[in-house]
Amino acid sequence: MEKKNIDWSNLGFGYVQTDKRFVANFKDGAWDEGTLTEDPNIVLNECAGVLQYAQTVFEGMKAYTTEDGRIVTFRPDLNAARMADSARRLEMPVYPEDKFVEAIVKTVKANEAYVPPYGSGATLYVRPYMFGSNSVIGVKPADEYQFRVLTTPVGPYFKGGVKPLTIKVSDFDRAAPHGTGHIKAGLNYAMSLHAIVTAHQEGYDENMYLDAATRTKVEETGGANFIFVTKDNKVVTPKSNSILPSITRRSLMYVAKEYLGLEAEEREIYLDEVKDFAECGLCGTAAVISPVGKIVDHGKEICFPSGMEKMGPVTQKLYDTLTGIQMGRIEAPEGWLKVIE
Ligand SMILES: *Cc1c(COP(=O)(O)O)cnc(C)c1O
């Protein structure tokens, strides 16, 4: 199979149309078989549920080439399970989890020419999503849905080298205590746009959201979970029902314990104790871990000892180990790599 003529290492993070995408439709209470199509456009009724009441959920993962030349995705079964949880919360029919993984495999395989080569740092970003497609004017769940998987090649995350982020403690809230913060829904992103545009205008890279009820505990950013390293090398991450359960974060906590022999704990983390941590990072599919150098809380600066030039030592070990597992350089736990064949 011949690869597309793309300058992989200079790709950014933008939509690049690929050859095929997967589409399945839910109608009269059942999903159809689904198929690959070349048409990247969707024609919807003007009153479609997704357009009027934002009934849509999504997932995000990467397909890439390992050191020994296999094309793989990382733990897609967890994306399938999470999308099922998201769908149930928005009263959408679940796309069966085994069919979800099959659809990922089919779509990546059909776009194999866009999977970047090993060592380029680039990946094929995979975006499964689902939305209410029939007309809905009274507020209720749609009766018909479409599940789709699109792919787009994206460049290396740390293109000019790793640069620790500066984060602002936001005055906006991301998620209500019993709301939708724990599901991957477009609605959580629509309402975060004003907060992130404002933070960027003020010169910050990201927002740290606090728990909406007490505004004393750390939640997450708009699209990534926090991990912290204590001064005695323990890895800690916030526990909350309104955080999106990041697959990267769950994998890093496992790596900390099982590969690095570190203590790793999910617990409530108060903003007050953040100043005592040695390292801080943001975790998600896109970057695996982005180090945080500084957090600014209304003029009060928290500067981590790891500084503004590089990752902290434990963050670096976590990053190297998990990316090593993903790229096939370090043996993966059973079931973590799904080979596309
Ligand atoms: C997708 C997402 C993450 C990261 O999850 P991964 O499974 O690691 O990619 C974190 N927070 C939010 C709000 C997200 O939407």
The ligand as an SDF file (V2000), in Angstrom:
LIG
                    3D

 15 15  0  0  0  0  0  0  0  0999 V2000
  -11.5370   13.6090   25.6120 C   0  0  0  0  0  0  0  0  0  0  0  0
  -11.3610   14.3560   26.8880 C   0  0  0  0  0  0  0  0  0  0  0  0
  -10.2770   14.1070   27.7590 C   0  0  0  0  0  0  0  0  0  0  0  0
   -9.1620   13.1550   27.4180 C   0  0  0  0  0  0  0  0  0  0  0  0
   -9.5790   11.8340   27.3140 O   0  0  0  0  0  0  0  0  0  0  0  0
   -8.6710   10.7360   26.5620 P   0  0  0  0  0  0  0  0  0  0  0  0
   -9.5280    9.5320   26.5880 O   0  0  0  0  0  0  0  0  0  0  0  0
   -7.4350   10.5810   27.3590 O   0  0  0  0  0  0  0  0  0  0  0  0
   -8.4020   11.2800   25.2060 O   0  0  0  0  0  0  0  0  0  0  0  0
  -10.2290   14.8000   28.9530 C   0  0  0  0  0  0  0  0  0  0  0  0
  -11.1760   15.7110   29.2830 N   0  0  0  0  0  0  0  0  0  0  0  0
  -12.2080   15.9870   28.4610 C   0  0  0  0  0  0  0  0  0  0  0  0
  -13.2040   17.0040   28.8790 C   0  0  0  0  0  0  0  0  0  0  0  0
  -12.3390   15.3220   27.2520 C   0  0  0  0  0  0  0  0  0  0  0  0
  -13.3660   15.6120   26.4520 O   0  0  0  0  0  0  0  0  0  0  0  0
  1  2  1  0
  2  3  1  0
  2 14  2  0
  3  4  1  0
  3 10  2  0
  4  5  1  0
  5  6  1  0
  6  7  2  0
  6  8  1  0
  6  9  1  0
 10 11  1  0
 11 12  2  0
 12 13  1  0
 12 14  1  0
 14 15  1  0
M  END
$$$$
